[in-house]
């Protein structure tokens, strides 16, 4: 029995958190779509660095690109755009069959823009236009600047994956910004029936931080419970925001809700089930983007039951007890994890460009490029 298909039947889309050339060339992505119902892919600089800098799969494309540029960012974009386009083509049947509700590939803005609203808007539009595929989401971090950029991009018809969300309060701000962006479109006489977005709410990293803070508090029984509780409270906010008269007006015009996407769903603590962040967050109008190992585990032994809106009162209790134990969980989700995430993405992007610069030099020298 394929548990991924059972999860899909419960209204949750399964995406892969790993876009690379090997996945495309080897037919693995095509197989995942056909056999497992995979309906989306996300990408990030760390994964691109591994593929581009530490394998020979991109070498021919590198050499061709070097005829036009030696700038590492331009090299990255040229190679990454092709991966995104190829994945988008494989997912196009899903995109068309769902009338734009699913079948997306996500491409990330540099984290250096996380605090710059205007630059984020300009770069998101540039990437969208350069990639040139309807089923692409541009990843914008959910910082204060990213919040404003997201609303403007939504109003302007750019579909966005808002990432690095940890706090329910910030998630609510993002969801409200999506509603406002759609309203701006309608007021401007634009259609909303092909507007799409996901809100990437990160999960396992919350447990990592909270578990560490719980050490020595006498409430170690709360370990491994905060992340799921936090996500369930975000889903409750989702059901509230995307209902009622205001939302129904947009839905009547063809608008789709911004789905919560559970990110960071690999289990970091070996004491926990390897499908913990799959099993506990299954439900309609959601996405779970999983790395390869979690995909394999979930296919084999995930528990396919609707759980995302189960025991929500208990989730509130967990978060209250974590606070009562002396853990500043609000600071963790509102500041620490966001700052660390932005810095990690920035470091990954910088490392990626350095790797590409080194790789380009090796190819020029080793292959006699330009000689």
DAFEN-V486492 format. One record per pair of residues at least 24 apart in sequence whose ideal C-beta (glycine too) atoms are under 7 Angstrom apart, sorted by sequence separation. I is the first residue (numbers start at 0). J is the second residue. If there is no record, write none. Layout:
BEGIN
((I	J) (I	J))
END
This chain:
BEGIN
((13	37) (14	38) (18	42) (106	130) (136	160) (138	162) (149	173) (153	177) (174	198) (202	226) (205	229) (261	285) (277	301) (278	302) (281	305) (282	306) (13	38) (14	39) (15	40) (16	41) (119	144) (173	198) (234	259) (261	286) (264	289) (265	290) (281	306) (282	307) (12	38) (14	40) (119	145) (146	172) (150	176) (154	180) (233	259) (258	284) (259	285) (260	286) (261	287) (262	288) (274	300) (280	306) (281	307) (282	308) (12	39) (14	41) (19	46) (51	78) (79	106) (113	140) (146	173) (149	176) (153	180) (258	285) (265	292) (274	301) (279	306) (280	307) (18	46) (114	142) (116	144) (120	148) (141	169) (153	181) (170	198) (202	230) (256	284) (258	286) (260	288) (265	293) (278	306) (7	36) (17	46) (21	50) (106	135) (108	137) (113	142) (115	144) (119	148) (123	152) (150	179) (154	183) (264	293) (20	50) (104	134) (108	138) (110	140) (114	144) (127	157) (146	176) (150	180) (154	184) (170	200) (200	230) (4	35) (19	50) (103	134) (104	135) (105	136) (106	137) (107	138) (108	139) (113	144) (116	147) (120	151) (230	261) (3	35) (4	36) (24	56) (47	79) (102	134) (103	135) (106	138) (113	145) (116	148) (120	152) (141	173) (3	36) (103	136) (105	138) (124	157) (156	189) (200	233) (1	35) (123	157) (164	198) (21	56) (161	196) (164	199) (20	56) (158	194) (164	200) (165	201) (20	57) (158	195) (159	196) (160	197) (161	198) (162	199) (164	201) (158	196) (161	199) (163	201) (160	199) (94	134) (165	205) (42	83) (153	194) (91	134) (153	196) (90	134) (87	132) (223	268) (40	86) (84	130) (83	130) (87	134) (84	132) (87	135) (223	271) (234	282) (80	129) (80	130) (226	276) (230	280) (39	90) (83	135) (227	279) (227	280) (38	93) (105	160) (32	89) (28	86) (32	90) (191	249) (23	82) (198	257) (200	259) (202	261) (204	263) (29	89) (194	254) (195	255) (197	257) (200	260) (202	262) (203	263) (207	267) (28	89) (32	93) (136	197) (191	252) (192	253) (196	257) (197	258) (198	259) (199	260) (200	261) (201	262) (202	263) (203	264) (20	82) (23	85) (39	101) (167	229) (174	236) (178	240) (191	253) (198	260) (200	262) (201	263) (202	264) (203	265) (23	86) (38	101) (39	102) (42	105) (44	107) (170	233) (174	237) (190	253) (191	254) (197	260) (199	262) (203	266) (18	82) (38	102) (39	103) (40	104) (41	105) (42	106) (43	107) (203	267) (39	104) (42	107) (167	232) (171	236) (175	240) (167	233) (170	236) (174	240) (178	245) (182	249) (185	252) (18	86) (178	246) (181	249) (167	236) (171	240) (178	249) (181	254) (203	276) (234	307) (202	276) (234	308) (231	307) (235	311) (177	257) (231	311) (232	314) (174	257) (231	314) (232	315) (18	104) (228	314) (232	318) (12	101) (197	286) (228	317) (229	318) (228	318) (103	195) (225	317) (224	317) (225	318) (99	193) (99	195) (221	317) (225	321) (221	320) (221	321) (218	320) (221	324) (225	328) (229	332) (218	324) (216	324) (216	325) (213	324) (209	321) (213	326) (212	326) (209	326) (209	328) (209	331) (208	331) (205	332) (208	335) (208	336) (204	336) (100	255) (169	333) (166	332) (165	332) (166	333) (165	336) (165	337) (163	337) (163	340) (163	341) (142	337) (142	341) (140	341) (113	341) (110	341) (110	344) (111	345) (110	345) (110	348) (109	348) (39	286) (41	288) (35	298) (11	281) (11	282) (9	281) (10	282) (14	286) (16	288) (9	282) (10	283) (15	288) (16	289) (17	290) (9	283) (10	284) (11	285) (12	286) (13	287) (14	288) (15	289) (16	290) (17	291) (6	281) (11	286) (11	287) (13	289) (75	351) (75	352) (15	294) (72	352) (75	355) (71	352) (74	355) (71	355) (71	356) (74	359) (69	359) (3	297) (9	303) (65	359) (2	297) (3	298) (6	301) (2	298) (9	305) (1	298) (2	299) (6	303) (61	358) (65	362) (2	300) (5	303) (61	359) (65	363) (2	301) (48	347) (44	344) (62	362) (2	303) (61	362) (45	347) (48	350) (52	354) (44	347) (48	351) (51	354) (52	355) (65	368) (43	347) (44	348) (47	351) (51	355) (58	362) (62	366) (48	354) (52	358) (62	368) (44	351) (51	358))
END
